[in-house]
Amino acid sequence: MAKPVVRLAERVDIDELVRLRADFTFEDAGAQTQLTNPGYEEECSAFLESAIEGGRWQIWVAELDGRVVSHAFVALVDKVPRPIYEPRRIAYLTNVYTRPEHRNRGIGADVIRRAQEAAREADVEVMIVWPSDESVDFYAREGFERRDEPLLWEPS
């Protein structure tokens, strides 16, 4: 089997990424498999176009035979500068997904490793991910550690 190419997403990938986001959502939601946001496709397409063009997001994809089979989204958040050196950004890893028929082949791990490499290059202090219970071992194999939870505020 050929090895997928891991690369940054391009505008040409947007339609496929919109479909994959829906697949990921419905797989994760279990029984709920109906679109409840009628503007989803337009909203997601606009988000992806802005993300790809804007530089605040890195969307890593694994492409095999002209088809995106896995992806990971990384938001880069600038930190307020300090008078002493410290890394300039934090990274938020989200929307990590591999098509079911391509799982357990190391493809998702390859995408994560490329995202981690890019995070080092972007002077990132830490990469944060909120894993599902099922994915904790996957992330642990890629060097993520469970630490004390951050303090959270949720608007009421």
DSSP file (Angstrom, degrees, kcal/mol; ACC not computed):
  #  RESIDUE AA STRUCTURE BP1 BP2  ACC     N-H-->O    O-->H-N    N-H-->O    O-->H-N    TCO  KAPPA ALPHA  PHI   PSI    X-CA   Y-CA   Z-CA
    1    1 A M              0   0    0      0, 0.0     2,-0.0     0, 0.0     0, 0.0   0.000 360.0 360.0 360.0 136.6    0.0    0.0    0.0
    2    2 A A        -     0   0    0      1,-0.1     0, 0.0     0, 0.0     0, 0.0  -0.310 360.0-115.0 -66.9 151.4    1.3    3.5   -0.9
    3    3 A K        -     0   0    0      1,-0.1    -1,-0.1    61,-0.0    60,-0.1  -0.757  33.0-115.4 -89.5 133.2    2.1    5.8    1.9
    4    4 A P        -     0   0    0      0, 0.0     2,-0.5     0, 0.0    60,-0.2  -0.256  22.6-119.2 -64.9 154.4   -0.1    9.0    2.1
    5    5 A V  E     -A   63   0A   0     58,-2.6    58,-3.0     2,-0.0     2,-0.5  -0.849  22.7-149.1 -92.0 126.5    1.4   12.4    1.6
    6    6 A V  E     +A   62   0A   0     -2,-0.5     2,-0.3    56,-0.2    56,-0.2  -0.876  36.3 140.9 -99.3 126.3    1.0   14.6    4.6
    7    7 A R  E     -A   61   0A   0     54,-2.4    54,-3.1    -2,-0.5     2,-0.2  -0.937  54.7 -78.1-153.6 168.8    0.6   18.3    3.7
    8    8 A L  E     -A   60   0A   0     -2,-0.3    52,-0.2    52,-0.2    50,-0.0  -0.533  57.0-103.1 -72.4 144.2   -1.1   21.5    4.6
    9    9 A A        -     0   0    0     50,-3.2     2,-0.3    -2,-0.2    50,-0.2  -0.307  36.7-156.5 -65.2 152.4   -4.7   21.7    3.3
   10   10 A E    >   -     0   0    0     -3,-0.1     3,-2.2     1,-0.0     4,-0.4  -0.796  34.5 -97.1-124.5 168.1   -5.4   23.9    0.3
   11   11 A R  G >  S+     0   0    0      1,-0.3     3,-1.7    -2,-0.3     4,-0.3   0.850 121.1  64.6 -55.0 -35.1   -8.5   25.6   -1.0
   12   12 A V  G 3  S+     0   0    0      1,-0.3     4,-0.3     2,-0.1    -1,-0.3   0.702  97.9  57.3 -62.9 -18.1   -9.1   22.6   -3.4
   13   13 A D  G <> S+     0   0    0     -3,-2.2     4,-2.6     1,-0.2    -1,-0.3   0.546  78.3  95.9 -87.0  -9.3   -9.6   20.4   -0.2
   14   14 A I  H <> S+     0   0    0     -3,-1.7     4,-2.4    -4,-0.4     5,-0.2   0.890  81.4  48.5 -57.1 -49.0  -12.4   22.5    1.3
   15   15 A D  H  > S+     0   0    0     -4,-0.3     4,-1.9     1,-0.2    -1,-0.2   0.915 114.9  46.2 -58.8 -42.5  -15.4   20.5   -0.1
   16   16 A E  H  > S+     0   0    0     -4,-0.3     4,-2.5     1,-0.2    -1,-0.2   0.894 111.3  51.8 -68.0 -38.5  -13.9   17.3    1.1
   17   17 A L  H  X S+     0   0    0     -4,-2.6     4,-2.3     2,-0.2    -2,-0.2   0.861 106.8  54.3 -65.7 -35.4  -13.0   18.7    4.5
   18   18 A V  H  X S+     0   0    0     -4,-2.4     4,-1.7    -5,-0.2    -1,-0.2   0.930 111.3  45.2 -61.7 -45.5  -16.6   19.9    4.9
   19   19 A R  H  X S+     0   0    0     -4,-1.9     4,-2.6     1,-0.2    -2,-0.2   0.906 112.1  51.3 -65.5 -41.4  -17.8   16.4    4.3
   20   20 A L  H  X S+     0   0    0     -4,-2.5     4,-2.9     1,-0.2    -1,-0.2   0.876 106.1  54.9 -65.1 -36.6  -15.2   14.9    6.6
   21   21 A R  H  X S+     0   0    0     -4,-2.3     4,-2.4     2,-0.2    -1,-0.2   0.912 110.2  46.7 -62.1 -41.3  -16.2   17.3    9.4
   22   22 A A  H  X S+     0   0    0     -4,-1.7     4,-2.9     2,-0.2     5,-0.3   0.934 112.3  49.6 -65.1 -46.0  -19.8   16.0    9.1
   23   23 A D  H  X S+     0   0    0     -4,-2.6     4,-2.5     1,-0.2     5,-0.2   0.929 112.7  48.0 -56.9 -45.9  -18.7   12.4    9.0
   24   24 A F  H  X S+     0   0    0     -4,-2.9     4,-2.3     2,-0.2    -1,-0.2   0.918 112.9  48.1 -60.9 -46.0  -16.5   13.0   12.1
   25   25 A T  H  X S+     0   0    0     -4,-2.4     4,-2.2     1,-0.2    -2,-0.2   0.934 114.3  44.5 -62.6 -47.9  -19.4   14.7   14.0
   26   26 A F  H  X S+     0   0    0     -4,-2.9     4,-0.8     2,-0.2    -1,-0.2   0.861 113.1  50.9 -70.4 -34.2  -22.0   12.1   13.2
   27   27 A E  H  < S+     0   0    0     -4,-2.5     3,-0.5    -5,-0.3    -1,-0.2   0.923 114.5  44.6 -64.5 -42.5  -19.6    9.2   14.0
   28   28 A D  H  < S+     0   0    0     -4,-2.3    -2,-0.2     1,-0.2    -1,-0.2   0.821 110.0  55.6 -70.5 -32.2  -18.8   10.9   17.4
   29   29 A A  H >< S-     0   0    0     -4,-2.2     3,-1.0     1,-0.2     2,-0.8   0.639  88.2-162.8 -78.4 -14.2  -22.5   11.7   18.0
   30   30 A G  T 3< S+     0   0    0     -4,-0.8    -1,-0.2    -3,-0.5    -2,-0.1  -0.565  72.5  18.2  73.1-110.2  -23.5    8.1   17.7
   31   31 A A  T 3  S+     0   0    0     -2,-0.8     2,-1.0    -3,-0.1    -1,-0.3   0.805 106.8  85.2 -70.5 -30.5  -27.3    7.9   17.2
   32   32 A Q    <   +     0   0    0     -3,-1.0    -3,-0.2     1,-0.2    -1,-0.1  -0.610  46.1 150.3 -77.3 105.3  -27.7   11.6   16.1
   33   33 A T        +     0   0    0     -2,-1.0     2,-0.4    -4,-0.1    -1,-0.2   0.027  33.8 103.6-125.9  27.0  -27.0   11.5   12.4
   34   34 A Q  S    S-     0   0    0     -8,-0.0     2,-0.5     2,-0.0    -2,-0.0  -0.911  74.1-114.5-115.1 140.8  -29.1   14.3   11.1
   35   35 A L        +     0   0    0     -2,-0.4    -2,-0.1     1,-0.2   -13,-0.0  -0.567  34.9 172.3 -68.3 119.5  -28.0   17.7   10.0
   36   36 A T        +     0   0    0     -2,-0.5    -1,-0.2     1,-0.2     3,-0.1   0.414  64.6  69.8-110.3  -1.4  -29.5   20.2   12.5
   37   37 A N    >   -     0   0    0      1,-0.1     3,-2.2     2,-0.0     4,-0.2  -0.877  63.5-169.9-115.0  95.2  -27.6   23.3   11.2
   38   38 A P  T 3  S+     0   0    0      0, 0.0     3,-0.3     0, 0.0    -1,-0.1   0.726  86.5  51.6 -62.3 -21.0  -29.0   24.0    7.7
   39   39 A G  T 3> S+     0   0    0      1,-0.2     4,-2.7     2,-0.1     5,-0.3   0.257  77.7 112.6 -94.9  12.6  -26.3   26.6    7.0
   40   40 A Y  H <> S+     0   0    0     -3,-2.2     4,-3.5     1,-0.2     5,-0.3   0.905  71.8  49.5 -53.5 -52.6  -23.5   24.1    8.0
   41   41 A E  H  > S+     0   0    0     -3,-0.3     4,-2.3    -4,-0.2    -1,-0.2   0.905 116.1  41.9 -60.1 -44.3  -21.9   23.7    4.5
   42   42 A E  H  > S+     0   0    0      2,-0.2     4,-2.3     1,-0.2    -1,-0.2   0.918 117.5  47.8 -67.3 -43.2  -21.6   27.4    3.8
   43   43 A E  H  X S+     0   0    0     -4,-2.7     4,-2.3     2,-0.2    -2,-0.2   0.924 114.9  44.7 -63.9 -45.8  -20.5   28.2    7.3
   44   44 A C  H  X S+     0   0    0     -4,-3.5     4,-2.9    -5,-0.3     5,-0.2   0.906 112.4  52.0 -67.1 -41.5  -17.9   25.5    7.4
   45   45 A S  H  X S+     0   0    0     -4,-2.3     4,-2.5    -5,-0.3    -2,-0.2   0.920 110.9  47.7 -59.9 -44.2  -16.6   26.3    3.9
   46   46 A A  H  X S+     0   0    0     -4,-2.3     4,-2.3     2,-0.2    -2,-0.2   0.913 112.3  49.7 -64.4 -42.4  -16.2   30.0    4.9
   47   47 A F  H  X S+     0   0    0     -4,-2.3     4,-2.9     1,-0.2    -2,-0.2   0.944 112.5  47.2 -59.3 -48.5  -14.4   29.0    8.1
   48   48 A L  H  X S+     0   0    0     -4,-2.9     4,-2.9     2,-0.2     5,-0.3   0.895 110.4  51.5 -64.0 -41.0  -12.0   26.7    6.2
   49   49 A E  H  X S+     0   0    0     -4,-2.5     4,-2.2    -5,-0.2    -1,-0.2   0.938 113.8  44.5 -60.6 -45.8  -11.3   29.2    3.5
   50   50 A S  H  X S+     0   0    0     -4,-2.3     4,-2.5     2,-0.2    -2,-0.2   0.903 114.1  50.3 -63.7 -42.0  -10.4   31.8    6.2
   51   51 A A  H  X S+     0   0    0     -4,-2.9     4,-1.0     2,-0.2     6,-0.7   0.917 112.7  45.5 -64.1 -43.9   -8.4   29.2    8.1
   52   52 A I  H  < S+     0   0    0     -4,-2.9    -1,-0.2     1,-0.2    -2,-0.2   0.890 122.9  35.5 -67.7 -39.8   -6.4   28.1    5.1
   53   53 A E  H  < S+     0   0    0     -4,-2.2    -2,-0.2    -5,-0.3    -1,-0.2   0.750 111.5  61.3 -84.9 -25.0   -5.7   31.7    3.9
   54   54 A G  H  < S-     0   0    0     -4,-2.5    -3,-0.2    -5,-0.2    -2,-0.2   0.731  86.3-136.4 -85.5 -24.6   -5.3   33.4    7.3
   55   55 A G  S  < S+     0   0    0     -4,-1.0    -4,-0.1     2,-0.3    -3,-0.1   0.303  80.5  98.4  89.0 -12.0   -2.4   31.7    9.0
   56   56 A R  S    S+     0   0    0     -5,-0.1    20,-3.4    19,-0.1     2,-0.4   0.712  85.3  47.7 -80.5 -19.6   -3.9   31.3   12.4
   57   57 A W  E     - B   0  75A   0     -6,-0.7     2,-0.5    18,-0.2    -2,-0.3  -0.924  65.0-159.1-119.4 144.6   -4.8   27.7   11.7
   58   58 A Q  E     - B   0  74A   0     16,-2.8    16,-2.7    -2,-0.4     2,-0.7  -0.995   9.6-165.1-117.0 123.8   -2.8   24.9   10.2
   59   59 A I  E     - B   0  73A   0     -2,-0.5   -50,-3.2    14,-0.2     2,-0.4  -0.925   7.7-162.8-111.8 109.5   -4.9   22.1    8.7
   60   60 A W  E     -AB   8  72A   0     12,-2.8    12,-2.1    -2,-0.7     2,-0.3  -0.766   9.9-175.8 -94.5 133.6   -2.8   19.1    8.1
   61   61 A V  E     -AB   7  71A   0    -54,-3.1   -54,-2.4    -2,-0.4     2,-0.5  -0.934  23.4-142.0-127.6 151.3   -4.1   16.4    5.8
   62   62 A A  E     -AB   6  70A   0      8,-2.4     7,-3.1    -2,-0.3     8,-1.1  -0.974  24.2-162.2-108.5 123.4   -3.0   13.0    4.7
   63   63 A E  E     +AB   5  68A   0    -58,-3.0   -58,-2.6    -2,-0.5     2,-0.4  -0.909  12.0 178.0-112.1 131.7   -3.7   12.4    1.0
   64   64 A L  E >  S- B   0  67A   0      3,-2.8     3,-1.3    -2,-0.5    -2,-0.0  -0.991  72.8 -12.7-134.2 123.7   -3.8    9.0   -0.6
   65   65 A D  T 3  S-     0   0    0     -2,-0.4    -1,-0.1     1,-0.3     3,-0.1   0.875 129.9 -52.2  53.2  41.3   -4.7    8.4   -4.2
   66   66 A G  T 3  S+     0   0    0      1,-0.2     2,-0.4    -3,-0.0    -1,-0.3   0.593 118.8 106.2  77.1  11.4   -6.0   12.0   -4.6
   67   67 A R  E <  S-B   64   0A   0     -3,-1.3    -3,-2.8   -51,-0.0     2,-0.5  -0.978  73.0-121.6-128.5 135.2   -8.3   11.7   -1.6
   68   68 A V  E     +B   63   0A   0     -2,-0.4    -5,-0.2    -5,-0.2     3,-0.1  -0.638  34.4 169.7 -73.3 122.3   -8.0   13.2    1.9
   69   69 A V  E     +     0   0A   0     -7,-3.1    30,-2.7    -2,-0.5     2,-0.3   0.536  62.3  15.1-111.6 -11.7   -8.0   10.2    4.3
   70   70 A S  E     +BC  62  98A   0     -8,-1.1    -8,-2.4    28,-0.2     2,-0.3  -0.987  62.0 179.1-158.1 153.1   -7.0   12.0    7.6
   71   71 A H  E     -BC  61  97A   0     26,-2.6    26,-2.5    -2,-0.3     2,-0.3  -0.993  12.0-166.8-154.7 161.4   -6.7   15.4    9.0
   72   72 A A  E     -B   60   0A   0    -12,-2.1   -12,-2.8    -2,-0.3     2,-0.4  -0.973  15.1-146.3-148.1 137.6   -5.8   17.5   12.1
   73   73 A F  E     -BC  59  94A   0     21,-2.7    21,-2.9    -2,-0.3     2,-0.5  -0.890  12.2-170.0-107.9 134.6   -6.5   21.1   12.8
   74   74 A V  E     -BC  58  93A   0    -16,-2.7   -16,-2.8    -2,-0.4     2,-0.5  -0.978   7.0-158.3-127.4 118.3   -4.1   23.3   14.8
   75   75 A A  E     -BC  57  92A   0     17,-2.6    17,-2.4    -2,-0.5     2,-0.6  -0.833  11.7-147.9 -92.6 129.9   -5.0   26.8   16.0
   76   76 A L  E     - C   0  91A   0    -20,-3.4     2,-0.5    -2,-0.5    15,-0.2  -0.882  12.7-166.8-100.0 124.1   -2.0   28.9   16.8
   77   77 A V  E     - C   0  90A   0     13,-2.9    13,-2.2    -2,-0.6     2,-0.2  -0.949  15.9-133.6-115.4 120.8   -2.6   31.4   19.6
   78   78 A D  E     - C   0  89A   0     -2,-0.5     2,-0.3    11,-0.2    11,-0.2  -0.467  16.5-140.5 -72.0 141.6   -0.1   34.2   20.1
   79   79 A K        -     0   0    0      9,-2.9     3,-0.1    -2,-0.2    -1,-0.0  -0.683  30.4 -95.5 -95.1 156.0    1.0   34.9   23.7
   80   80 A V        -     0   0    0     -2,-0.3    -1,-0.1     1,-0.1     9,-0.0  -0.566  52.5-106.1 -68.5 129.6    1.6   38.4   25.0
   81   81 A P        -     0   0    0      0, 0.0    -1,-0.1     0, 0.0     4,-0.1  -0.188  34.7-156.8 -59.9 150.1    5.3   39.2   24.6
   82   82 A R        -     0   0    0      2,-0.3     4,-0.1     4,-0.2    -3,-0.0  -0.817  28.7-115.7-121.1 162.7    7.5   39.3   27.7
   83   83 A P  S    S+     0   0    0      0, 0.0     2,-0.3     0, 0.0    -1,-0.0   0.558 102.4  57.7 -77.7  -5.7   10.8   41.0   28.3
   84   84 A I  S    S-     0   0    0      1,-0.0    -2,-0.3     2,-0.0     2,-0.2  -0.861 102.3 -90.0-117.6 157.4   12.5   37.6   28.6
   85   85 A Y        +     0   0    0     -2,-0.3     3,-0.0    -4,-0.1    -1,-0.0  -0.451  57.3 143.9 -70.0 135.3   12.5   34.8   26.0
   86   86 A E        -     0   0    0     -2,-0.2    -4,-0.2    -4,-0.1    39,-0.1  -0.928  60.0 -73.5-155.6 156.4    9.8   32.3   26.1
   87   87 A P        -     0   0    0      0, 0.0    37,-0.1     0, 0.0    38,-0.1  -0.154  40.8-136.4 -52.3 148.1    8.0   30.5   23.2
   88   88 A R  S    S+     0   0    0     35,-0.8    -9,-2.9    34,-0.1     2,-0.3   0.592  71.0  32.1 -87.7 -13.3    5.6   32.9   21.4
   89   89 A R  E     -Cd  78 124A   0     34,-1.7    36,-3.3   -11,-0.2    37,-0.5  -0.911  54.4-144.5-141.6 162.7    2.6   30.7   20.9
   90   90 A I  E     -C   77   0A   0    -13,-2.2   -13,-2.9    -2,-0.3     2,-0.4  -0.908  25.2-141.1-118.2 158.0    0.4   27.9   22.2
   91   91 A A  E     -Cd  76 127A   0     35,-2.7    37,-3.2    -2,-0.3     2,-0.6  -0.959   5.6-155.8-123.9 138.6   -1.3   25.4   19.9
   92   92 A Y  E     -Cd  75 128A   0    -17,-2.4   -17,-2.6    -2,-0.4     2,-0.5  -0.958  12.4-157.6-114.2 113.8   -4.8   23.9   20.1
   93   93 A L  E     +C   74   0A   0     35,-3.2    37,-0.5    -2,-0.6     2,-0.3  -0.788  28.7 146.0 -93.7 128.6   -5.1   20.6   18.4
   94   94 A T  E     +C   73   0A   0    -21,-2.9   -21,-2.7    -2,-0.5    -2,-0.0  -0.939  40.1  42.0-152.3 171.1   -8.6   19.6   17.4
   95   95 A N  E     +     0   0A   0     -2,-0.3     2,-0.6     1,-0.2    -1,-0.1   0.876  62.9 172.4  54.1  44.7  -10.7   17.9   14.8
   96   96 A V  E     +     0   0A   0    -24,-0.2     2,-0.3    -3,-0.1   -24,-0.2  -0.757  10.9 159.1 -85.2 123.2   -8.3   14.9   14.4
   97   97 A Y  E     -C   71   0A   0    -26,-2.5   -26,-2.6    -2,-0.6     2,-0.4  -0.995  27.9-170.8-152.2 138.0  -10.0   12.4   12.2
   98   98 A T  E     -C   70   0A   0     -2,-0.3   -28,-0.2   -28,-0.2     5,-0.1  -0.998  40.8-104.5-126.4 134.0   -9.1    9.4   10.0
   99   99 A R    >   -     0   0    0    -30,-2.7     3,-2.4    -2,-0.4     4,-0.3  -0.291  35.2-118.3 -54.0 138.6  -11.6    7.7    7.7
  100  100 A P  G >  S+     0   0    0      0, 0.0     3,-1.3     0, 0.0    -1,-0.1   0.838 112.1  56.9 -51.9 -39.2  -12.6    4.4    9.4
  101  101 A E  G 3  S+     0   0    0      1,-0.3    -2,-0.1     3,-0.0   -32,-0.0   0.570 109.2  47.5 -72.6  -5.9  -11.2    2.3    6.5
  102  102 A H  G X  S+     0   0    0     -3,-2.4     3,-0.5   -33,-0.2     5,-0.4   0.267  86.9 117.3-115.2   9.3   -7.8    3.9    6.9
  103  103 A R  T <   +     0   0    0     -3,-1.3    -4,-0.0    -4,-0.3   -33,-0.0  -0.313  63.5  31.3 -77.1 161.3   -7.4    3.5   10.7
  104  104 A N  T 3  S+     0   0    0      1,-0.1    -1,-0.2    -2,-0.0    -3,-0.0   0.778  91.0  98.6  63.9  30.7   -4.7    1.5   12.5
  105  105 A R  S <  S-     0   0    0     -3,-0.5    -2,-0.1     0, 0.0    -1,-0.1   0.286 100.1-105.1-122.7   3.9   -2.2    2.0    9.7
  106  106 A G  S  > S+     0   0    0     -4,-0.0     4,-2.0     3,-0.0     5,-0.1   0.512  86.8 121.2  85.3   4.6   -0.2    4.9   11.4
  107  107 A I  H  > S+     0   0    0     -5,-0.4     4,-2.0     2,-0.2     5,-0.2   0.945  74.9  46.3 -68.8 -47.9   -1.8    7.5    9.1
  108  108 A G  H  > S+     0   0    0      1,-0.2     4,-2.5     2,-0.2    -1,-0.2   0.893 111.9  52.8 -60.5 -39.7   -3.3    9.6   11.9
  109  109 A A  H  > S+     0   0    0      1,-0.2     4,-2.8     2,-0.2    -1,-0.2   0.894 106.6  52.8 -63.0 -39.5    0.0    9.4   13.8
  110  110 A D  H  X S+     0   0    0     -4,-2.0     4,-2.0     2,-0.2    -1,-0.2   0.904 109.8  48.7 -61.5 -40.6    1.9   10.7   10.8
  111  111 A V  H  X S+     0   0    0     -4,-2.0     4,-2.2     2,-0.2    -2,-0.2   0.929 112.2  48.1 -65.1 -45.2   -0.5   13.7   10.6
  112  112 A I  H  X S+     0   0    0     -4,-2.5     4,-2.6     1,-0.2    -2,-0.2   0.922 110.3  51.8 -61.9 -44.6    0.0   14.4   14.3
  113  113 A R  H  X S+     0   0    0     -4,-2.8     4,-2.4     1,-0.2    -1,-0.2   0.888 109.7  49.2 -61.7 -38.5    3.7   14.1   14.1
  114  114 A R  H  X S+     0   0    0     -4,-2.0     4,-2.3     2,-0.2    -1,-0.2   0.895 110.8  50.5 -67.9 -37.8    3.8   16.6   11.2
  115  115 A A  H  X S+     0   0    0     -4,-2.2     4,-2.0     2,-0.2    -2,-0.2   0.892 111.0  49.3 -64.1 -39.3    1.6   19.0   13.2
  116  116 A Q  H  X S+     0   0    0     -4,-2.6     4,-2.1     2,-0.2    -2,-0.2   0.905 109.7  51.1 -66.4 -41.4    4.0   18.6   16.1
  117  117 A E  H  X S+     0   0    0     -4,-2.4     4,-2.0     1,-0.2    -2,-0.2   0.925 111.1  48.0 -60.0 -45.6    7.0   19.3   13.9
  118  118 A A  H  X S+     0   0    0     -4,-2.3     4,-1.6     1,-0.2    -1,-0.2   0.857 107.7  56.3 -64.8 -35.1    5.3   22.5   12.5
  119  119 A A  H  <>S+     0   0    0     -4,-2.0     5,-1.8     2,-0.2    -1,-0.2   0.906 106.1  50.1 -64.1 -41.0    4.5   23.5   16.1
  120  120 A R  H ><5S+     0   0    0     -4,-2.1     3,-1.6     1,-0.2    -2,-0.2   0.938 110.9  49.6 -59.5 -45.4    8.2   23.4   17.0
  121  121 A E  H 3<5S+     0   0    0     -4,-2.0    -1,-0.2     1,-0.3    -2,-0.2   0.791 107.4  55.3 -63.7 -28.6    8.9   25.5   13.9
  122  122 A A  T 3<5S-     0   0    0     -4,-1.6    -1,-0.3    -5,-0.1    -2,-0.2   0.283 117.4-111.9 -89.7   9.7    6.2   28.0   15.0
  123  123 A D  T < 5 +     0   0    0     -3,-1.6   -34,-1.7     1,-0.2   -35,-0.8   0.940  53.1 176.0  60.6  51.1    7.8   28.5   18.4
  124  124 A V  E   < -d   89   0A   0     -5,-1.8   -34,-0.2   -36,-0.2    -1,-0.2  -0.726  26.4-161.7 -91.0 134.6    5.0   26.8   20.3
  125  125 A E  E    S-     0   0A   0    -36,-3.3     2,-0.3    -2,-0.4   -35,-0.2   0.878  74.3  -4.0 -78.2 -41.7    5.3   26.3   24.1
  126  126 A V  E     -     0   0A   0    -37,-0.5   -35,-2.7    -7,-0.0     2,-0.5  -0.994  57.2-140.8-153.9 147.6    2.6   23.7   24.4
  127  127 A M  E     -d   91   0A   0     -2,-0.3     2,-0.4   -37,-0.2   -35,-0.2  -0.972  23.2-157.7-113.8 128.8    0.0   21.9   22.3
  128  128 A I  E     +d   92   0A   0    -37,-3.2   -35,-3.2    -2,-0.5     2,-0.3  -0.852  14.8 172.6-109.0 138.4   -3.3   21.3   23.9
  129  129 A V        -     0   0    0     -2,-0.4   -35,-0.1   -37,-0.2    -2,-0.0  -0.993  25.1-149.2-141.6 141.2   -5.8   18.6   23.0
  130  130 A W        -     0   0    0    -37,-0.5     2,-0.1    -2,-0.3    -2,-0.0  -0.867  31.7-161.8-106.2  95.6   -9.1   17.5   24.7
  131  131 A P        -     0   0    0      0, 0.0     2,-0.1     0, 0.0     5,-0.1  -0.372  18.0-116.6 -80.5 154.9   -9.2   13.8   23.7
  132  132 A S    >>  -     0   0    0      1,-0.1     3,-0.9    -2,-0.1     4,-0.6  -0.425  38.0-104.4 -72.5 163.4  -12.2   11.6   23.8
  133  133 A D  G >4 S+     0   0    0      1,-0.2     3,-0.7     2,-0.2     4,-0.3   0.875 122.7  54.6 -57.6 -36.7  -11.9    8.7   26.3
  134  134 A E  G 34 S+     0   0    0      1,-0.2     4,-0.3     2,-0.1    -1,-0.2   0.728 108.4  47.8 -70.8 -22.2  -11.3    6.4   23.3
  135  135 A S  G <> S+     0   0    0     -3,-0.9     4,-2.2     1,-0.2     5,-0.2   0.434  79.0  97.0-102.7   1.4   -8.4    8.4   21.9
  136  136 A V  H <X S+     0   0    0     -3,-0.7     4,-2.4    -4,-0.6     5,-0.2   0.915  86.9  48.3 -57.5 -45.4   -6.3    9.0   25.1
  137  137 A D  H  > S+     0   0    0     -4,-0.3     4,-2.1     1,-0.2    -1,-0.2   0.884 108.3  55.2 -64.3 -38.4   -4.0    6.1   24.3
  138  138 A F  H  > S+     0   0    0     -4,-0.3     4,-0.7     1,-0.2    -1,-0.2   0.947 112.2  42.3 -57.3 -50.4   -3.5    7.3   20.7
  139  139 A Y  H ><>S+     0   0    0     -4,-2.2     5,-2.2     1,-0.2     3,-0.8   0.875 109.8  57.6 -67.5 -36.5   -2.4   10.7   21.9
  140  140 A A  H ><5S+     0   0    0     -4,-2.4     3,-1.8     1,-0.3    -1,-0.2   0.894 102.1  55.4 -60.3 -39.2   -0.2    9.2   24.7
  141  141 A R  H 3<5S+     0   0    0     -4,-2.1    -1,-0.3     1,-0.3    -2,-0.2   0.764 105.9  53.6 -64.1 -23.1    1.7    7.2   22.0
  142  142 A E  T <<5S-     0   0    0     -3,-0.8    -1,-0.3    -4,-0.7    -2,-0.2   0.189 130.0 -92.8 -99.1  16.0    2.4   10.6   20.3
  143  143 A G  T < 5S+     0   0    0     -3,-1.8     2,-0.3     1,-0.3    -3,-0.2   0.482  77.1 141.2  94.9   3.3    3.9   12.2   23.5
  144  144 A F      < -     0   0    0     -5,-2.2     2,-0.4    -6,-0.1    -1,-0.3  -0.593  32.2-160.7 -80.3 142.3    0.8   13.9   25.0
  145  145 A E        -     0   0    0     -2,-0.3     2,-0.6     0, 0.0    -5,-0.0  -0.934  19.6-121.2-123.6 145.4    0.6   13.7   28.8
  146  146 A R        +     0   0    0     -2,-0.4     2,-0.2     3,-0.0     3,-0.1  -0.755  43.2 166.1 -83.6 125.6   -2.4   14.1   31.1
  147  147 A R        -     0   0    0     -2,-0.6     0, 0.0     1,-0.2     0, 0.0  -0.675  48.1 -51.0-125.0-178.0   -1.7   17.0   33.5
  148  148 A D        -     0   0    0     -2,-0.2    -1,-0.2     1,-0.1     0, 0.0  -0.291  68.1-106.8 -55.3 140.9   -3.7   19.0   35.9
  149  149 A E        -     0   0    0      1,-0.1    -1,-0.1    -3,-0.1     3,-0.1  -0.385  32.6-114.6 -68.7 145.6   -6.7   20.4   34.1
  150  150 A P        -     0   0    0      0, 0.0     2,-0.3     0, 0.0    -1,-0.1  -0.355  37.7 -94.5 -71.5 162.9   -6.8   24.1   33.4
  151  151 A L        -     0   0    0     -2,-0.1     2,-0.4     2,-0.0     0, 0.0  -0.638  47.5-158.1 -76.3 137.5   -9.3   26.3   35.0
  152  152 A L        -     0   0    0     -2,-0.3     2,-0.4    -3,-0.1    -3,-0.0  -0.913  15.7-164.6-121.7 146.1  -12.3   26.8   32.8
  153  153 A W        -     0   0    0     -2,-0.4    -2,-0.0     2,-0.0     0, 0.0  -0.999   8.0-168.0-124.2 131.6  -15.0   29.4   32.7
  154  154 A E        -     0   0    0     -2,-0.4     2,-0.1     2,-0.0    -2,-0.0  -0.981  24.2-122.2-120.9 125.9  -18.2   28.7   30.8
  155  155 A P              0   0    0      0, 0.0    -2,-0.0     0, 0.0     0, 0.0  -0.385 360.0 360.0 -64.4 140.9  -20.7   31.5   30.0
  156  156 A S              0   0    0     -2,-0.1    -2,-0.0     0, 0.0     0, 0.0   0.463 360.0 360.0 -94.4 360.0  -24.1   30.7   31.4
